[in-house]
Amino acid sequence: MKPLMFVLLAVMAVAGCAVSPVDTAPPKVPDSDTVSAPAVSDAPSEAPVTQRDIPPEVMYQLLIADIASQRGQLGVAIANYLAAAKTARAPRLAQRAARVALFAKALKPALEAASLWAELAPENPEARRMLGALLLTFGRAPEAEAQFDAYLGLSAALPNRGFQQVANQLASEQNRVAAMTVMENLLATRGDEPHAWLAHAWLSMRQGKLDQALASLDRAEALKPGWRQVVVLRARVMGQQGHQQEAVDYLAAQLDGELSDDPDVRMTYARLLTEVNQLEPALKEFNALAEAYPNNVEVRYAAGVLSLQLQKLEAAKIHLKAVLTSRQRMLEANFYLGRIYELQGDKEQALAHYLAVRHGDFYINANARAASLMVDAGRLDEARKLLRSLRVHSDEDRHRLTLIEGELLRQAGEYQAAFDFFSEKLQASPDNTALRYARALLAERLDKLDLAEQDLRAIIEREPGNAQALNALGYTLADRTDRYDEALGYIQRALAVEPEDAAIIDSMGWVHYRLGNLEKARDYLRKALDLVKDPEIAAHLGEVLWKLGDRQAATEVWETHMKQFPGHDGLRKVMKRFGL
């Protein structure tokens, strides 16, 4: 199969609809599945510090700290906040110093400030938790354990008794052995506390100790039978073990009992259904949850993304607009709404939603789609200007934007300009495989076959297992030269690496057609078309069927795919060549 432009495969694949609500945030059970920096937002209020309580020198230090903070001079701000806290002996100032230091990733000043905060406010659980996390970071596990023990003693009124917050902090520790030792020492004196066992199970899961997690869940369940948090976490552990279907069956059984209306169990059940590719039942469950909990953003988001995947565009639009109205997950909602409007042919609305994605994980993909729409509207220069205005901070993202810009030139039919663009970029990055591959495809398009072969061989020499390059070289030799045996060798190597890749299977069918092995060609091409409904594969299969004398089957294949892809140039040309 003629290789697609690299960018279409690797960067702009977002044009397809292979999206999944499995990517959404997990149900918030236990309290968090994220690792957070030591937090102070829920700390009890300390006694306020009034201006008349503060000596003039402290007021000056605070003024300097505030100005430095506003100017981004965090080192100066931290030093002055900490000095002010030491002089005034005020817990709030120590807290402020610690928070600014953590934000700046200045861990030594953060530890000093947190130690002062815990000293001045020993009954503040958040001071204890922050200090414990920082002590653990510095390898002082026994001292960290003492602080976490104090935190648990001060957190008995929390719904999870503070254990999950401790587990969150321990999960962020790079020294996993130390983190688990602290958790197990805390658990040793609290063996009758189900929340302790649940937190231990959660941390074990995060560290990949799945059998240990299940054992701890057994202990928690024995202490608190029918606990929905245990049910949800058990299903998630089973899923991580690779037993997704067993996890689905387990949750289905739980939903037949006392937990039938529990939203967290139902949410986890719906998510696991997507993991076993039972998309219609999953959507049914998400829709039911959305009806029961219309203001639950995670439910509406998952229902919207899954509806989009199943091509239920109007339903997807309703869910995602509700997410947008909530002012949460706005970046993701705008991206997927852009995709919906693009599929519906409303390019102006699609463009508006894509351009609303101004940062985050979808930032580059959304703007790439926006630029592509601009090119379709004849606004190539504007599209390139948009790409060059994007704020990126890594070489990887800069390379992605380069590939996308070159693809836009190709999309606009500016093949020579795209070739020249990639050639220029390769001078600065001669070992960049993606750039060389993209130029090779353009070289083939411009009949620069020697250069295309040279580029593809250079990639294969560096990366002998690069299936894309092997396939591209093999297909080019089969399609554009009479070096069929050589082509067969490259395609066989590609197929050994990616045996279920439809493009490579199509190439294998095409080279056998060139070699005169028509039955083999037909079988490979049928397999490729079963894997992917692609118009180029259909064009190849129809041609082979015609040569085999089955003109009716050939015509049916061509006409069926022409209805699905009415503008495909390859299909139109092959049908015209055979008099249709």
N, C-alpha and C positions, 0 to 999 in steps of 0.2 A: 504494500500500500504506500502510495506517495506520502512521505512523512508530513505531518502537519507542522506548521510553524511552531518552533519551540515555545514561544510565548503563549500560544494558544493552549498548549498542553500543560505548561508548568506554572504560568502566572495568571493567565486570563481564563482559566478553567471555571472561574466563577460565573461565566456566561451560562454554564449548564445548570441543572436544577438538582444536582446531587447534594442536597443539604440535609442535615439531620438534627432533630431536637436532642439527640444524644450529646451535642456540644453545649447544651444549655447548662446552667448551674444546677447542681444536685439539690434535692430536697434538703431543707435546712434542719436535718435531724441526723446526728446530734446537732448541738447548737451551731456548729460551724464546721465546714470542711475546708477552710482556708487557714493558712498560716499567717498570723498577724504579728506585726511588731508590738512590743509591749505597749498596751493602750492605756490611756488615762481618761478617756472621754466619759466613762461611767463612774468616775471616782467620786466619793462623797465630798461635799464642799468643805474646804478648810475655813477657819475663821478668816474673814476678809481683812486685808491689810489696807488701812486708810492712809491717806497722804500725811496726816499729822503724826502717824506712827513711824514714818520712814525718815531716817536721818538725811540731811542734805546730800551727803556723799553718796548715799544709796540712790537717791533720786537722780543724781547725775549719772550714776552707772546705768540705771534703767533707761534714761534718756539716750545715752550712747548706744545701749543694746538695741532699743527699738529702732533707732535710725539705721544702725548697721544691718539689722534684720530686713528692713524695708529695702535696703540697697543690695541685699544678697551677700553681705559680708558676714557670713554665719560664724566664722571663727571669732571675730570681734564680738558678735552678739552673745555667743555662748560664754566667753570669758567674763563679760560684764554681768550677764544674768547670774552666773555662778558666784561671782564675787559679791553681788548684791544679796543673794540668798544667804551666803555665809555671814555677811555682816548683819543683816536684819533677822537672821534665824527664822525666816518665814517659809512655811511649807509650800505655799503657792509659788513663790519665786524659785524654789528648788525644783518644783514640778515643771515650771516653765523652762528652766535651764535644761532639764533632762529631756523634755520634748523637743526642743530646738536641736539639741545635740544628736538625738536619735534621727531627726529629720536629715541632718547633715551627715549622718553615718560617722560621727565623731564619737567612737565608742568609749574611749577612756574618759573624756569629760562627761559623757552620759552616765557612766558607772559612778563617777564621783558625785554627780548631781543626784542620781537615784539613791545612792547611799545616804546622802544628806536628807533627802525627802523622807526616806523610811525612818531615819533617826528622829526627825522632827514630827513625823506623823505616824507613829508605830501602829495605830489602829486603822490606817488607810489600806485596804486590801490591794488597791492598784499600785501603790508604792511598793508593796511587797512583791507583787507579780513582776513589775518592771525590773526591780533589783534582782530577782531570781533569774530572769531571762538573761540579763547582762552578765551576772556572775557565771552562768553556765557557758556563755559565749567565751569567757576568759578562762575556761577550764577549771573553774572553782566549784566543782559539782557538790561537795558536801555543804558549802555555804549556800549554794543555790537551792538545794533541797530544803534547808532550814527556812528560807524565805517562802518557798512554795508551801511548806507545811503551815507557816503562819498565815499565808493567803487563804488556804483551805479553812483554817480555823475561823477566819473572819468572813467567810463566804457561805456559811451554812444556810442563809436565807435565800440564796439564788436557786432557781429551778433545778439546776444540775449540781448544786453544792460547790460549784467552782471547779469541778474536776475537768470539764471539757476545756475551760480556759487554760488550765495548766497543760493539758494535752496539746492544745494549739501551740503554746510556746515551745514545748518539747519537740514538736514536729518540725520546727524551724531550725533546730540545732543540727549542725553538720555532723557532730560526733554522735552517731546514733546509739552507740553502746552506752555512752554517758547518759543520754536522754532516757533510754529505756531503764537504766539502773535507777535513776531518780524516780521515775514513775513506779517502778516495782517496790522501791523502798517506801514511798508514800502509801502504796497499796497494802504493804505488809501490816500496817497498824489499822487498816480500815477494811478488812476482809468481809465485813458484814454490810458494806455499803454498795448497793448495786450500781450507783453512778460511778464509783471508782472502777469497777470491773468494765463498765461500758467504755469509759475513757481509755482504759488499758487496751481494750479490744480495738478501739478506733486508732490509737497510736500504733498498735501492732499491724493493723491493716496498712497504715501509711508507710510503715517500714517494710512492707512486703512479707510479713510473718503471718501468713493467712491462717495456717492451722492453729497458731497461738491465738489469733483473733477469735476464731470460732470457739476455742476452749474458754476464753474469757467471757464470751457471750453466753455460753452455757451456764457459767457461774452467775452472771447477771440475771439471766432468766430464772434460775432457781430461786434467787432472792426476790424477784419481782415478776411473777408469771404473767404472760400475755402483754408484756410491755412493748408498745409499738416501736420505741426507739431501738430495741433489740431486734425486732422483726426487720426493720428497714436496714439496719447495719448488717445483719446476717445475709440478707439478699444481696447486698452490695459486695460483701466478701465472696459469696458464692459466684457472683458474676466475674470478679477479678480472678477467681480460680479457673475461669473458663467454662463454668457450669451455668451459662446464662439460661438455658432452657429449664434446668432444675430450679433456678432462682425464680423464674416466671411461675412455674408450677407451685412452688412453695408459697409465693405471695397470693396466687389465685386461691389456694386453700385457706390462707389467712383471711382473705376478703369474703370467704363464705361464712366466717365466724363473727366474733365480737368486733373485729376491726373493719367490718364491711364499709363503714362510712368514714374511716380515718383518711384524711386528705394526704398525709405523708406516705402512708402505705400505698394508696392509689397512685400517687405521683410516681413513686419508685417503680410500681408495677408497670405503669405506662411507659416509663423510660426503658425498662428492661425489654418490653415488647419491641421497641425500636431496635434494640441490640440484637435480637434474634430475627430481625427483618419482618416482623408481623406488623406492618405499618398501618393497615386499615384498622385492626383491633386497637392499636396504640392511639390512633387518631380518635376513634370512638371514645376511648377512655379520657383523652385530653379534652375533647369537646364536652363530655359530661362534667368534668372537673371545672371547665370554664363556665358552664351554666350554673354550677353550684357556687363557684367562687369567682364571679366576674371581675373582681378587682385584684385577683392574684396575678401579678405581672408575669411570674415564671410560667404559670399555667397557660396564660394567653400567648406568651412568646413561643412556648413549645408547640402549642396548637397551631399557631400561625406558620411556623417554619415547616412543620410536618405537612400541613395543608398545601403549602407551596411545593413540597417535594412530590406530593401526590397530584399535583396539577389542579387542585381545587382553589383556583386563584381568587375568586370572590370571597370565599370563606377565609382564606389566608389574609386578605386585605382587611377584613373586619377585625380579626384578632390583632394584627400588627398595628392597625390604627389605634386600637384600644391601648396597646403598649405605649405607643407614641404619646397618647393623651396623658398617660400616667407620669410622663417625664422621667421614666426609668428605661434602661436599655435603648435609649434613643438612637445611638449609633447603629446598633444591629437592626433595629426596626426600620430605620431609614434605608439601610442597605437592601434589606429584603423587599421593602416596598418598591424601591427602585427596580429590583429584578421583576417584580410582579407587573409593574406598569410597562416595563420593556417587553415582557412576553405578550402583553395585551396590545402592544403597538403604540402606546401613548408615550412617545419619546420625550416630550417636554416634561411631563410629570416624573418620568424615570430620571431624567437629568437633574431635576430639582432635588429629588431624594438622594441621589448619589452625591451631589455636591454638598449636601447637609452633613455628610460624614467627614468631619474635619480632624479627627485623630482616632486613635485606637486600632484594634486588630484589623478592622475592615477598611482602614484609611486608604491604603494603596489600591486595593482591589476596587473599591467604590470609585475612586478617581480614574482608575484605568477604564472602567465601564463608561464613566462620563466622557472621557476622552474619545473612546470608541464611538459613542453616539455622536459626538461632534464631528468626527471624521465622516460618518455616514451622512451627515448634513452638509458636507463640503467645507467644514471649518477646521482643516488640518492644522493651520498655523496656530489657531486658538487652542487646539487640543495639545499641541506640543508645548505651548506656553503654560498651560495648566500643569502638565507633568513636571515641567522645570520649576514650577513654583512650590511644589510639595516639600514639606519639611521632613527630611529623613536624617537619621543619625548613625546609620551603620553602612558599611561597604556592601553588605548583602542587599539592603534595600536600594542603594544607589544602582547596583547592577540590575536589579529587577526593573527599575525605572528605565534604564538604558534599553533593556530587552523590549519593554512595552513601547517605547518611543519608536524603535525600529519596526516593530510589528504594526504600529499605526501607519508608518510610511508604506509598508507592504499592503496593508488594508486599503489604503488610498490608491493603490495601483502604481505607486512610485517605487518600482522595483530597483532601478539603478540607484536612486537616492538612498534607499534602505541598504543596498549593498555597500555603497560608499560610506554610509553612517557606521555600519558594523566594522568595515575595514579600518576606519579611523579609530574606533574604540579598541580594536584588537592591537593596534600599535602600542597602546598604553597597557593592555592586559593580554599579552600573547598566549598565556596559559589558561585563559577563561574558556572552559568547555562550552558553556551556553552560548557565548558570543560566536565562537567558531562554528558551532553547529548551526546557528541561525544564518550565518553567512554562507555556509555550505548549501543550505536549502535555497537561498536566493541565487547563488551561483548556478545551481542546476536550472532554476527558472529562467535565468538569463543565458542559458546554453554555454556557460563557462564550466564544462564538465570536468576538465582537467583540474581546475581549482577546487571544485566541489569534492572530487575524489581525494585531492591532496588534503583538504581540511578534515574530511571524515577519517582518512587514514591516520592523520596526526592525533585525532581524538582516540582512535582505537589503539594506537601505539602506547598512549599514556594510560588508557583505561580499557584493557582488553575485554572486560565484561560489560561494556556500555552497549546495552541492547538497542537503544535508539540509533546510535551511530552505525552499528552493525547492520541494522535493518535498513537504514537510509542508504548506505552504500550498496547493499545487496539489491534493493529495489531499483536504485538508479542504474546499476549495471544491467539488471534484467529488462528494464523498461526502455533504456536509452542506448544500449549497446547490444552486441551479440555475444558477450562474455557470460553466457548463461551458467556454465558450470562453476565459474568463480563466484557469480552472484549467489548460487545455491549454497555454497559454503558459508558465506557471510550470514545468510538468512537462517541457516541451520544453527549457527552459533548464537544468533539472537534468540531463536526459539528455545534453545536449551536454557537460556537465562530467564526468559519470560514465556513459558509454554502456553499461557492462556491469554496472551495479548492479541486482540483481534487484528490490529494493524500488521503484526508480524505474520500471523496466520494467513492474512490476505496476501502478503508478499510471497509467502510460500506457495500459495495457490497460483499466483501470477507467474512465478518463475517456472513452475511445472507446466503452465500453459505455454510459455515460451519454449520449453523443452519438448513440447508435443505430448506430454503426459496428461491428456485431457480429463480422464476419470479422477486421477489424483488431484488435479486442479479443481475440479468441481467439488470434490469432498472437502478440501481445505476451505474453499470459498463459502460453501454452505455453513461450515462450522463458524467461520468468521462472521457471517451475516446473522447467525443465530445469537452470537455474543453481542453484536452492536449493529443496530439498524443504520447503516451508513450508506450514503448514495454512491460513493466510489466503489465500495465492495459490491454493491448491487450492479453497478456498471460492469465490473469484472465478471461476476457470476453470469450475468446475462450473456456476455460475449462468449464465455466458455460453453454455456448451454446451447447457444446458437450453432457453434462449431461442432457440437456433438449431434446436431440435427434436431434438437428439441426446441424448435422455434417458438412453440406456444408457451412453454415454461419460461423461455428467455423474455418473451414479450410481457408476460405477467409480472416477472420480477422488475423489469424496467418501468412498466406503467404504474405498478403499485408504489414504487419509490419516487417516481416523478410526481405523484399526487402529494406525497409527504414532503418532497423537496423540489418544488416547482421551479426554482431558480438555479438548480445545480447544473453548471456548465458541462461537467464531464458526462453526466447522464444524457443530456440533450445531444451532445456530439456523438456519442456512441450509437444512440438510436438513429440519428441522421445517417451515420455511416452505414448502417444496416437497412436503410431505406424506410425507416419508420418516422 
